[in-house]
């Protein structure tokens, strides 16, 4: 049983990093989101930005690394895993990892939109060329 799970919606801060260490393959990626934080003294809207790092293992990680690009919106289902250790000074340290269990694409980022437009233009040019009489 996973005591803590979450669903995170954010945009990729950069392209995902696929890492292979021995037999283990995983992908690290960072989602960024912004929230309304009131108005400043001049009445301008303020936002707070939150970034969260995730790790995805195996086929899920490979799928994210292969298909997701900087700026893409991802909807990630994850569990929280605690990482506790004793540092070199004998102090107990606490940390957490957010381990992706699934994801869905939201809105594509600029890089993905440009890929789509380029492919659409290439397909249209190929269709026009094949429609020309010989």
KABELBEL-V394372 format. One record per helix or strand. SS is the DSSP state (H for helix, E for strand). FROM is the first residue (numbers start at 0). LEN is the number of residues. Records with the same first field share a line. If there is no record, write none. Layout:
BEGIN
SS=FROM-LEN  FROM-LEN
END
This chain:
BEGIN
E=4-8  16-5  23-16  44-13  72-14  91-14
H=57-10  109-22
END
